[in-house]
């Protein structure tokens, strides 16, 4: 699942992941992630700065819940200097925007394999 309030990034990443054979869902709204029940993604690409929501807060909530704590979360942000706070919030990985597609695919493969 991709969660980013920039529809351009969501569309581009969704196309790439779909091409790579992944089933992809997306949202531009942080509330959608917090409202998830039963149907959880295998991995979450989560933007740190989403309108109305801080991705770090969403990450903390997901990592505290029994049902969602095992979902690998890769946080993405245009701000490189908040990488540490992403890990402190419980993120499994971090990717700074703009990112190379190969870096993104490598991180996704690593975390899906670890699961």
N, CA, C and O atoms as a Tinker XYZ file with bonds, in Angstrom:
   460  protein
     1  N      0.839000   -1.175000    0.000000    73     2
     2  CA     0.000000    0.000000    0.000000    64     1     3
     3  C      0.886000    1.241000    0.000000    63     2     4     5
     4  O      1.908000    1.293000    0.684000    81     3
     5  N      0.479000    2.225000   -0.771000    73     3     6
     6  CA     1.176000    3.512000   -0.833000    64     5     7
     7  C      0.279000    4.553000   -0.185000    63     6     8     9
     8  O     -0.903000    4.647000   -0.519000    81     7
     9  N      0.823000    5.333000    0.733000    73     7    10
    10  CA     0.081000    6.415000    1.375000    64     9    11
    11  C      0.904000    7.695000    1.244000    63    10    12    13
    12  O      1.910000    7.882000    1.930000    81    11
    13  N      0.452000    8.567000    0.351000    73    11    14
    14  CA     1.160000    9.826000    0.102000    64    13    15
    15  C      0.123000   10.828000   -0.377000    63    14    16    17
    16  O     -0.754000   10.471000   -1.163000    81    15
    17  N      0.202000   12.073000    0.079000    73    15    18
    18  CA    -0.791000   13.057000   -0.332000    64    17    19
    19  C     -0.457000   13.718000   -1.671000    63    18    20    21
    20  O     -1.159000   14.634000   -2.099000    81    19
    21  N      0.597000   13.265000   -2.326000    73    19    22
    22  CA     0.956000   13.756000   -3.656000    64    21    23
    23  C      0.481000   12.726000   -4.687000    63    22    24    25
    24  O      1.123000   11.692000   -4.867000    81    23
    25  N     -0.641000   13.002000   -5.364000    73    23    26
    26  CA    -1.184000   12.031000   -6.322000    64    25    27
    27  C     -0.192000   11.657000   -7.425000    63    26    28    29
    28  O     -0.248000   10.542000   -7.944000    81    27
    29  N      0.696000   12.552000   -7.785000    73    27    30
    30  CA     1.699000   12.260000   -8.806000    64    29    31
    31  C      2.650000   11.162000   -8.361000    63    30    32    33
    32  O      2.979000   10.266000   -9.138000    81    31
    33  N      3.087000   11.231000   -7.123000    73    31    34
    34  CA     3.979000   10.198000   -6.584000    64    33    35
    35  C      3.228000    8.879000   -6.454000    63    34    36    37
    36  O      3.749000    7.821000   -6.808000    81    35
    37  N      1.999000    8.949000   -5.944000    73    35    38
    38  CA     1.193000    7.740000   -5.793000    64    37    39
    39  C      1.034000    7.052000   -7.154000    63    38    40    41
    40  O      1.253000    5.846000   -7.275000    81    39
    41  N      0.650000    7.829000   -8.177000    73    39    42
    42  CA     0.443000    7.255000   -9.508000    64    41    43
    43  C      1.722000    6.642000  -10.064000    63    42    44    45
    44  O      1.704000    5.523000  -10.578000    81    43
    45  N      2.828000    7.366000   -9.964000    73    43    46
    46  CA     4.094000    6.881000  -10.519000    64    45    47
    47  C      4.559000    5.603000   -9.825000    63    46    48    49
    48  O      4.939000    4.638000  -10.489000    81    47
    49  N      4.531000    5.594000   -8.508000    73    47    50
    50  CA     4.982000    4.422000   -7.761000    64    49    51
    51  C      4.032000    3.254000   -8.003000    63    50    52    53
    52  O      4.468000    2.110000   -8.137000    81    51
    53  N      2.751000    3.540000   -8.058000    73    51    54
    54  CA     1.767000    2.483000   -8.308000    64    53    55
    55  C      2.007000    1.825000   -9.671000    63    54    56    57
    56  O      1.942000    0.601000   -9.784000    81    55
    57  N      2.278000    2.609000  -10.681000    73    55    58
    58  CA     2.544000    2.069000  -12.029000    64    57    59
    59  C      3.792000    1.190000  -12.013000    63    58    60    61
    60  O      3.795000    0.096000  -12.576000    81    59
    61  N      4.839000    1.671000  -11.373000    73    59    62
    62  CA     6.096000    0.915000  -11.322000    64    61    63
    63  C      5.911000   -0.403000  -10.584000    63    62    64    65
    64  O      6.350000   -1.451000  -11.057000    81    63
    65  N      5.259000   -0.353000   -9.421000    73    63    66
    66  CA     5.071000   -1.572000   -8.633000    64    65    67
    67  C      4.138000   -2.552000   -9.333000    63    66    68    69
    68  O      4.338000   -3.765000   -9.268000    81    67
    69  N      3.131000   -2.026000   -9.994000    73    67    70
    70  CA     2.227000   -2.876000  -10.762000    64    69    71
    71  C      3.000000   -3.584000  -11.884000    63    70    72    73
    72  O      2.811000   -4.776000  -12.128000    81    71
    73  N      3.858000   -2.837000  -12.547000    73    71    74
    74  CA     4.693000   -3.396000  -13.614000    64    73    75
    75  C      5.613000   -4.497000  -13.075000    63    74    76    77
    76  O      5.908000   -5.468000  -13.772000    81    75
    77  N      6.061000   -4.334000  -11.826000    73    75    78
    78  CA     6.945000   -5.314000  -11.196000    64    77    79
    79  C      6.185000   -6.533000  -10.663000    63    78    80    81
    80  O      6.791000   -7.471000  -10.145000    81    79
    81  N      4.855000   -6.512000  -10.794000    73    79    82
    82  CA     4.059000   -7.668000  -10.398000    64    81    83
    83  C      3.427000   -7.594000   -9.019000    63    82    84    85
    84  O      2.855000   -8.576000   -8.545000    81    83
    85  N      3.522000   -6.445000   -8.374000    73    83    86
    86  CA     2.921000   -6.292000   -7.048000    64    85    87
    87  C      1.461000   -5.875000   -7.189000    63    86    88    89
    88  O      1.101000   -5.144000   -8.112000    81    87
    89  N      0.625000   -6.347000   -6.263000    73    87    90
    90  CA    -0.742000   -5.843000   -6.157000    64    89    91
    91  C     -0.657000   -4.601000   -5.294000    63    90    92    93
    92  O     -0.174000   -4.660000   -4.162000    81    91
    93  N     -1.120000   -3.480000   -5.818000    73    91    94
    94  CA    -0.921000   -2.204000   -5.134000    64    93    95
    95  C     -2.256000   -1.534000   -4.840000    63    94    96    97
    96  O     -3.141000   -1.467000   -5.694000    81    95
    97  N     -2.380000   -1.042000   -3.618000    73    95    98
    98  CA    -3.487000   -0.163000   -3.282000    64    97    99
    99  C     -2.860000    1.151000   -2.826000    63    98   100   101
   100  O     -1.685000    1.194000   -2.461000    81    99
   101  N     -3.644000    2.205000   -2.849000    73    99   102
   102  CA    -3.076000    3.500000   -2.468000    64   101   103
   103  C     -4.137000    4.380000   -1.831000    63   102   104   105
   104  O     -5.341000    4.165000   -1.973000    81   103
   105  N     -3.638000    5.374000   -1.126000    73   103   106
   106  CA    -4.501000    6.379000   -0.524000    64   105   107
   107  C     -3.736000    7.692000   -0.418000    63   106   108   109
   108  O     -2.512000    7.700000   -0.287000    81   107
   109  N     -4.456000    8.779000   -0.476000    73   107   110
   110  CA    -3.846000   10.090000   -0.244000    64   109   111
   111  C     -4.296000   10.634000    1.114000    63   110   112   113
   112  O     -4.051000   11.796000    1.437000    81   111
   113  N     -4.958000    9.781000    1.906000    73   111   114
   114  CA    -5.548000   10.200000    3.161000    64   113   115
   115  C     -5.063000    9.305000    4.307000    63   114   116   117
   116  O     -5.267000    8.092000    4.279000    81   115
   117  N     -4.433000    9.899000    5.297000    73   115   118
   118  CA    -3.924000    9.144000    6.431000    64   117   119
   119  C     -5.011000    8.448000    7.231000    63   118   120   121
   120  O     -4.757000    7.406000    7.836000    81   119
   121  N     -6.222000    9.004000    7.247000    73   119   122
   122  CA    -7.319000    8.394000    7.997000    64   121   123
   123  C     -7.663000    7.012000    7.443000    63   122   124   125
   124  O     -8.094000    6.134000    8.191000    81   123
   125  N     -7.478000    6.818000    6.151000    73   123   126
   126  CA    -7.759000    5.529000    5.516000    64   125   127
   127  C     -6.894000    4.434000    6.143000    63   126   128   129
   128  O     -7.363000    3.320000    6.373000    81   127
   129  N     -5.643000    4.755000    6.414000    73   127   130
   130  CA    -4.725000    3.771000    6.987000    64   129   131
   131  C     -5.156000    3.422000    8.408000    63   130   132   133
   132  O     -5.172000    2.251000    8.790000    81   131
   133  N     -5.501000    4.428000    9.176000    73   131   134
   134  CA    -5.883000    4.194000   10.568000    64   133   135
   135  C     -7.215000    3.451000   10.671000    63   134   136   137
   136  O     -7.493000    2.820000   11.691000    81   135
   137  N     -8.037000    3.520000    9.629000    73   135   138
   138  CA    -9.347000    2.856000    9.646000    64   137   139
   139  C     -9.283000    1.414000    9.123000    63   138   140   141
   140  O    -10.302000    0.723000    9.107000    81   139
   141  N     -8.108000    0.958000    8.698000    73   139   142
   142  CA    -7.981000   -0.398000    8.156000    64   141   143
   143  C     -8.404000   -1.432000    9.191000    63   142   144   145
   144  O     -8.068000   -1.325000   10.370000    81   143
   145  N     -9.146000   -2.435000    8.728000    73   143   146
   146  CA    -9.522000   -3.555000    9.588000    64   145   147
   147  C     -9.517000   -4.826000    8.759000    63   146   148   149
   148  O    -10.103000   -4.872000    7.677000    81   147
   149  N     -8.869000   -5.836000    9.255000    73   147   150
   150  CA    -8.837000   -7.168000    8.657000    64   149   151
   151  C     -8.033000   -7.289000    7.361000    63   150   152   153
   152  O     -7.239000   -8.221000    7.238000    81   151
   153  N     -8.200000   -6.407000    6.410000    73   151   154
   154  CA    -7.484000   -6.466000    5.132000    64   153   155
   155  C     -6.244000   -5.575000    5.208000    63   154   156   157
   156  O     -6.289000   -4.396000    4.859000    81   155
   157  N     -5.145000   -6.155000    5.668000    73   155   158
   158  CA    -3.938000   -5.360000    5.853000    64   157   159
   159  C     -2.966000   -5.581000    4.699000    63   158   160   161
   160  O     -2.900000   -6.675000    4.139000    81   159
   161  N     -2.217000   -4.548000    4.347000    73   159   162
   162  CA    -1.213000   -4.716000    3.288000    64   161   163
   163  C     -0.010000   -5.511000    3.797000    63   162   164   165
   164  O      0.227000   -5.599000    5.002000    81   163
   165  N      0.743000   -6.087000    2.859000    73   163   166
   166  CA     1.971000   -6.803000    3.216000    64   165   167
   167  C      3.081000   -5.836000    3.569000    63   166   168   169
   168  O      4.027000   -6.196000    4.269000    81   167
   169  N      2.966000   -4.592000    3.079000    73   167   170
   170  CA     3.988000   -3.567000    3.291000    64   169   171
   171  C      3.329000   -2.217000    3.076000    63   170   172   173
   172  O      2.398000   -2.096000    2.279000    81   171
   173  N      3.804000   -1.209000    3.779000    73   171   174
   174  CA     3.245000    0.138000    3.657000    64   173   175
   175  C      4.353000    1.134000    3.328000    63   174   176   177
   176  O      5.336000    1.247000    4.061000    81   175
   177  N      4.186000    1.853000    2.221000    73   175   178
   178  CA     5.042000    2.995000    1.894000    64   177   179
   179  C      4.304000    4.214000    2.421000    63   178   180   181
   180  O      3.231000    4.553000    1.920000    81   179
   181  N      4.857000    4.870000    3.413000    73   179   182
   182  CA     4.143000    5.922000    4.131000    64   181   183
   183  C      4.906000    7.240000    4.095000    63   182   184   185
   184  O      6.037000    7.337000    4.570000    81   183
   185  N      4.262000    8.248000    3.524000    73   183   186
   186  CA     4.857000    9.586000    3.490000    64   185   187
   187  C      4.816000   10.182000    4.896000    63   186   188   189
   188  O      3.838000   10.004000    5.621000    81   187
   189  N      5.865000   10.878000    5.273000    73   187   190
   190  CA     5.889000   11.498000    6.596000    64   189   191
   191  C      4.957000   12.707000    6.663000    63   190   192   193
   192  O      4.219000   12.875000    7.634000    81   191
   193  N      4.993000   13.542000    5.637000    73   191   194
   194  CA     4.167000   14.756000    5.660000    64   193   195
   195  C      2.930000   14.551000    4.793000    63   194   196   197
   196  O      2.976000   14.750000    3.579000    81   195
   197  N      1.838000   14.157000    5.413000    73   195   198
   198  CA     0.566000   14.026000    4.705000    64   197   199
   199  C     -0.381000   15.090000    5.237000    63   198   200   201
   200  O     -0.383000   15.381000    6.433000    81   199
   201  N     -1.183000   15.669000    4.355000    73   199   202
   202  CA    -2.081000   16.729000    4.799000    64   201   203
   203  C     -3.017000   16.210000    5.897000    63   202   204   205
   204  O     -3.742000   15.232000    5.715000    81   203
   205  N     -2.972000   16.890000    7.022000    73   203   206
   206  CA    -3.811000   16.530000    8.151000    64   205   207
   207  C     -3.227000   15.464000    9.066000    63   206   208   209
   208  O     -3.718000   15.271000   10.178000    81   207
   209  N     -2.189000   14.770000    8.615000    73   207   210
   210  CA    -1.610000   13.690000    9.400000    64   209   211
   211  C     -0.099000   13.719000    9.304000    63   210   212   213
   212  O      0.470000   14.076000    8.272000    81   211
   213  N      0.533000   13.342000   10.384000    73   211   214
   214  CA     1.979000   13.140000   10.383000    64   213   215
   215  C      2.179000   11.638000   10.277000    63   214   216   217
   216  O      1.713000   10.886000   11.133000    81   215
   217  N      2.870000   11.194000    9.232000    73   215   218
   218  CA     3.087000    9.774000    9.017000    64   217   219
   219  C      3.751000    9.090000   10.196000    63   218   220   221
   220  O      3.544000    7.898000   10.424000    81   219
   221  N      4.550000    9.838000   10.950000    73   219   222
   222  CA     5.192000    9.248000   12.127000    64   221   223
   223  C      4.158000    8.867000   13.177000    63   222   224   225
   224  O      4.306000    7.850000   13.855000    81   223
   225  N      3.109000    9.679000   13.315000    73   223   226
   226  CA     2.035000    9.355000   14.262000    64   225   227
   227  C      1.280000    8.106000   13.800000    63   226   228   229
   228  O      0.944000    7.239000   14.607000    81   227
   229  N      1.021000    8.026000   12.508000    73   227   230
   230  CA     0.346000    6.851000   11.938000    64   229   231
   231  C      1.203000    5.612000   12.184000    63   230   232   233
   232  O      0.691000    4.564000   12.577000    81   231
   233  N      2.495000    5.738000   11.953000    73   231   234
   234  CA     3.421000    4.628000   12.160000    64   233   235
   235  C      3.380000    4.163000   13.614000    63   234   236   237
   236  O      3.304000    2.963000   13.880000    81   235
   237  N      3.430000    5.093000   14.545000    73   235   238
   238  CA     3.393000    4.739000   15.973000    64   237   239
   239  C      2.133000    3.952000   16.308000    63   238   240   241
   240  O      2.195000    2.938000   17.004000    81   239
   241  N      0.986000    4.421000   15.810000    73   239   242
   242  CA    -0.289000    3.756000   16.083000    64   241   243
   243  C     -0.271000    2.332000   15.518000    63   242   244   245
   244  O     -0.669000    1.387000   16.200000    81   243
   245  N      0.188000    2.179000   14.275000    73   243   246
   246  CA     0.211000    0.856000   13.652000    64   245   247
   247  C      1.155000   -0.100000   14.384000    63   246   248   249
   248  O      0.849000   -1.282000   14.538000    81   247
   249  N      2.285000    0.408000   14.829000    73   247   250
   250  CA     3.260000   -0.449000   15.513000    64   249   251
   251  C      2.815000   -0.819000   16.937000    63   250   252   253
   252  O      3.357000   -1.750000   17.532000    81   251
   253  N      1.841000   -0.101000   17.478000    73   251   254
   254  CA     1.337000   -0.426000   18.812000    64   253   255
   255  C      0.192000   -1.433000   18.774000    63   254   256   257
   256  O     -0.086000   -2.092000   19.775000    81   255
   257  N     -0.472000   -1.556000   17.626000    73   255   258
   258  CA    -1.611000   -2.472000   17.515000    64   257   259
   259  C     -1.127000   -3.887000   17.212000    63   258   260   261
   260  O     -0.230000   -4.088000   16.393000    81   259
   261  N     -1.723000   -4.844000   17.869000    73   259   262
   262  CA    -1.367000   -6.253000   17.677000    64   261   263
   263  C     -1.523000   -6.679000   16.212000    63   262   264   265
   264  O     -0.657000   -7.368000   15.672000    81   263
   265  N     -2.611000   -6.276000   15.576000    73   263   266
   266  CA    -2.915000   -6.706000   14.202000    64   265   267
   267  C     -1.992000   -6.107000   13.150000    63   266   268   269
   268  O     -1.810000   -6.691000   12.081000    81   267
   269  N     -1.410000   -4.951000   13.441000    73   267   270
   270  CA    -0.652000   -4.242000   12.404000    64   269   271
   271  C      0.833000   -4.072000   12.719000    63   270   272   273
   272  O      1.581000   -3.582000   11.873000    81   271
   273  N      1.270000   -4.456000   13.891000    73   271   274
   274  CA     2.667000   -4.186000   14.269000    64   273   275
   275  C      3.682000   -4.898000   13.377000    63   274   276   277
   276  O      4.820000   -4.444000   13.257000    81   275
   277  N      3.285000   -6.005000   12.751000    73   275   278
   278  CA     4.213000   -6.753000   11.913000    64   277   279
   279  C      4.309000   -6.266000   10.475000    63   278   280   281
   280  O      5.111000   -6.788000    9.700000    81   279
   281  N      3.503000   -5.275000   10.106000    73   279   282
   282  CA     3.553000   -4.748000    8.741000    64   281   283
   283  C      4.825000   -3.911000    8.583000    63   282   284   285
   284  O      5.026000   -2.951000    9.326000    81   283
   285  N      5.686000   -4.268000    7.620000    73   283   286
   286  CA     6.864000   -3.430000    7.399000    64   285   287
   287  C      6.428000   -2.044000    6.882000    63   286   288   289
   288  O      5.608000   -1.938000    5.970000    81   287
   289  N      6.986000   -1.007000    7.473000    73   287   290
   290  CA     6.663000    0.362000    7.064000    64   289   291
   291  C      7.933000    1.037000    6.578000    63   290   292   293
   292  O      8.908000    1.178000    7.317000    81   291
   293  N      7.899000    1.450000    5.316000    73   291   294
   294  CA     8.987000    2.242000    4.741000    64   293   295
   295  C      8.481000    3.674000    4.670000    63   294   296   297
   296  O      7.559000    3.978000    3.914000    81   295
   297  N      9.079000    4.538000    5.450000    73   295   298
   298  CA     8.662000    5.939000    5.444000    64   297   299
   299  C      9.433000    6.682000    4.363000    63   298   300   301
   300  O     10.624000    6.451000    4.155000    81   299
   301  N      8.731000    7.577000    3.680000    73   299   302
   302  CA     9.346000    8.375000    2.622000    64   301   303
   303  C      9.113000    9.852000    2.911000    63   302   304   305
   304  O      8.062000   10.242000    3.421000    81   303
   305  N     10.104000   10.659000    2.579000    73   303   306
   306  CA     9.989000   12.093000    2.828000    64   305   307
   307  C     10.968000   12.874000    1.966000    63   306   308   309
   308  O     12.051000   12.396000    1.629000    81   307
   309  N     10.560000   14.078000    1.622000    73   307   310
   310  CA    11.447000   14.975000    0.885000    64   309   311
   311  C     12.469000   15.609000    1.823000    63   310   312   313
   312  O     13.437000   16.218000    1.369000    81   311
   313  N     12.255000   15.467000    3.119000    73   311   314
   314  CA    13.153000   16.051000    4.104000    64   313   315
   315  C     14.087000   14.981000    4.659000    63   314   316   317
   316  O     13.673000   14.137000    5.454000    81   315
   317  N     15.338000   15.021000    4.240000    73   315   318
   318  CA    16.312000   14.008000    4.655000    64   317   319
   319  C     16.667000   14.096000    6.137000    63   318   320   321
   320  O     17.068000   13.100000    6.739000    81   319
   321  N     16.521000   15.275000    6.723000    73   319   322
   322  CA    16.968000   15.454000    8.106000    64   321   323
   323  C     15.978000   14.916000    9.136000    63   322   324   325
   324  O     16.214000   15.063000   10.335000    81   323
   325  N     14.879000   14.298000    8.704000    73   323   326
   326  CA    13.958000   13.718000    9.679000    64   325   327
   327  C     13.985000   12.188000    9.637000    63   326   328   329
   328  O     13.104000   11.528000   10.188000    81   327
   329  N     14.992000   11.641000    8.986000    73   327   330
   330  CA    15.129000   10.184000    8.909000    64   329   331
   331  C     15.151000    9.564000   10.308000    63   330   332   333
   332  O     14.495000    8.553000   10.558000    81   331
   333  N     15.897000   10.169000   11.198000    73   331   334
   334  CA    16.014000    9.625000   12.560000    64   333   335
   335  C     14.650000    9.552000   13.242000    63   334   336   337
   336  O     14.340000    8.568000   13.914000    81   335
   337  N     13.838000   10.593000   13.069000    73   335   338
   338  CA    12.520000   10.596000   13.714000    64   337   339
   339  C     11.600000    9.535000   13.118000    63   338   340   341
   340  O     10.697000    9.047000   13.797000    81   339
   341  N     11.821000    9.173000   11.851000    73   339   342
   342  CA    11.041000    8.095000   11.235000    64   341   343
   343  C     11.343000    6.774000   11.932000    63   342   344   345
   344  O     10.432000    6.014000   12.260000    81   343
   345  N     12.625000    6.507000   12.154000    73   343   346
   346  CA    13.012000    5.273000   12.852000    64   345   347
   347  C     12.531000    5.282000   14.303000    63   346   348   349
   348  O     12.118000    4.250000   14.834000    81   347
   349  N     12.587000    6.453000   14.940000    73   347   350
   350  CA    12.115000    6.563000   16.323000    64   349   351
   351  C     10.613000    6.286000   16.426000    63   350   352   353
   352  O     10.129000    5.829000   17.462000    81   351
   353  N      9.882000    6.566000   15.345000    73   351   354
   354  CA     8.436000    6.321000   15.321000    64   353   355
   355  C      8.117000    4.851000   15.063000    63   354   356   357
   356  O      6.965000    4.430000   15.164000    81   355
   357  N      9.153000    4.071000   14.727000    73   355   358
   358  CA     8.945000    2.641000   14.514000    64   357   359
   359  C      9.081000    2.181000   13.079000    63   358   360   361
   360  O      8.856000    1.008000   12.781000    81   359
   361  N      9.450000    3.096000   12.173000    73   359   362
   362  CA     9.598000    2.714000   10.765000    64   361   363
   363  C     10.660000    1.627000   10.614000    63   362   364   365
   364  O     11.658000    1.603000   11.334000    81   363
   365  N     10.422000    0.741000    9.672000    73   363   366
   366  CA    11.379000   -0.330000    9.396000    64   365   367
   367  C     12.469000    0.132000    8.436000    63   366   368   369
   368  O     13.559000   -0.440000    8.393000    81   367
   369  N     12.158000    1.181000    7.662000    73   367   370
   370  CA    13.128000    1.705000    6.708000    64   369   371
   371  C     12.738000    3.123000    6.345000    63   370   372   373
   372  O     11.653000    3.589000    6.692000    81   371
   373  N     13.641000    3.815000    5.636000    73   371   374
   374  CA    13.421000    5.208000    5.247000    64   373   375
   375  C     13.961000    5.417000    3.841000    63   374   376   377
   376  O     14.990000    4.857000    3.462000    81   375
   377  N     13.252000    6.229000    3.080000    73   375   378
   378  CA    13.674000    6.560000    1.725000    64   377   379
   379  C     13.428000    8.048000    1.496000    63   378   380   381
   380  O     12.303000    8.526000    1.644000    81   379
   381  N     14.483000    8.780000    1.135000    73   379   382
   382  CA    14.357000   10.218000    0.907000    64   381   383
   383  C     13.914000   10.474000   -0.531000    63   382   384   385
   384  O     14.400000    9.839000   -1.468000    81   383
   385  N     12.978000   11.420000   -0.687000    73   383   386
   386  CA    12.547000   11.859000   -2.025000    64   385   387
   387  C     13.513000   12.918000   -2.512000    63   386   388   389
   388  O     14.002000   13.693000   -1.690000    81   387
   389  N     13.809000   12.999000   -3.760000    73   387   390
   390  CA    13.451000   12.024000   -4.790000    64   389   391
   391  C     14.311000   10.777000   -4.623000    63   390   392   393
   392  O     15.475000   10.860000   -4.231000    81   391
   393  N     13.730000    9.633000   -4.921000    73   391   394
   394  CA    14.465000    8.381000   -4.754000    64   393   395
   395  C     14.604000    7.665000   -6.085000    63   394   396   397
   396  O     13.840000    7.886000   -7.024000    81   395
   397  N     15.599000    6.806000   -6.130000    73   395   398
   398  CA    15.815000    5.973000   -7.305000    64   397   399
   399  C     14.865000    4.778000   -7.220000    63   398   400   401
   400  O     14.678000    4.200000   -6.149000    81   399
   401  N     14.280000    4.421000   -8.334000    73   399   402
   402  CA    13.344000    3.301000   -8.378000    64   401   403
   403  C     14.012000    2.013000   -7.892000    63   402   404   405
   404  O     13.392000    1.226000   -7.178000    81   403
   405  N     15.260000    1.798000   -8.272000    73   403   406
   406  CA    15.961000    0.588000   -7.844000    64   405   407
   407  C     16.115000    0.536000   -6.328000    63   406   408   409
   408  O     16.039000   -0.541000   -5.736000    81   407
   409  N     16.332000    1.696000   -5.689000    73   407   410
   410  CA    16.426000    1.744000   -4.223000    64   409   411
   411  C     15.086000    1.351000   -3.597000    63   410   412   413
   412  O     15.036000    0.579000   -2.639000    81   411
   413  N     14.004000    1.896000   -4.155000    73   411   414
   414  CA    12.670000    1.579000   -3.655000    64   413   415
   415  C     12.388000    0.085000   -3.799000    63   414   416   417
   416  O     11.953000   -0.561000   -2.846000    81   415
   417  N     12.632000   -0.458000   -4.980000    73   415   418
   418  CA    12.364000   -1.875000   -5.230000    64   417   419
   419  C     13.217000   -2.772000   -4.333000    63   418   420   421
   420  O     12.748000   -3.801000   -3.846000    81   419
   421  N     14.466000   -2.376000   -4.122000    73   419   422
   422  CA    15.356000   -3.152000   -3.253000    64   421   423
   423  C     14.845000   -3.202000   -1.819000    63   422   424   425
   424  O     14.867000   -4.256000   -1.184000    81   423
   425  N     14.383000   -2.060000   -1.310000    73   423   426
   426  CA    13.859000   -2.018000    0.059000    64   425   427
   427  C     12.572000   -2.837000    0.180000    63   426   428   429
   428  O     12.370000   -3.542000    1.169000    81   427
   429  N     11.713000   -2.741000   -0.820000    73   427   430
   430  CA    10.463000   -3.506000   -0.792000    64   429   431
   431  C     10.773000   -4.999000   -0.791000    63   430   432   433
   432  O     10.228000   -5.744000    0.023000    81   431
   433  N     11.632000   -5.434000   -1.684000    73   431   434
   434  CA    11.981000   -6.864000   -1.762000    64   433   435
   435  C     12.588000   -7.341000   -0.439000    63   434   436   437
   436  O     12.253000   -8.422000    0.047000    81   435
   437  N     13.468000   -6.544000    0.131000    73   435   438
   438  CA    14.105000   -6.915000    1.403000    64   437   439
   439  C     13.077000   -7.123000    2.499000    63   438   440   441
   440  O     13.126000   -8.125000    3.212000    81   439
   441  N     12.154000   -6.197000    2.640000    73   439   442
   442  CA    11.189000   -6.275000    3.744000    64   441   443
   443  C     10.117000   -7.327000    3.507000    63   442   444   445
   444  O      9.611000   -7.909000    4.466000    81   443
   445  N      9.765000   -7.581000    2.278000    73   443   446
   446  CA     8.795000   -8.644000    2.005000    64   445   447
   447  C      9.425000  -10.012000    2.229000    63   446   448   449
   448  O      8.757000  -10.951000    2.662000    81   447
   449  N     10.726000  -10.115000    1.929000    73   447   450
   450  CA    11.439000  -11.371000    2.143000    64   449   451
   451  C     11.599000  -11.646000    3.641000    63   450   452   453
   452  O     11.534000  -12.796000    4.075000    81   451
   453  N     11.807000  -10.588000    4.424000    73   451   454
   454  CA    11.991000  -10.727000    5.864000    64   453   455
   455  C     10.715000  -11.182000    6.558000    63   454   456   457
   456  O     10.763000  -11.771000    7.638000    81   455
   457  N      9.577000  -10.908000    5.935000    73   455   458
   458  CA     8.294000  -11.254000    6.553000    64   457   459
   459  C      7.963000  -12.718000    6.443000    63   458   460
   460  O      6.914000  -13.151000    6.919000    81   459
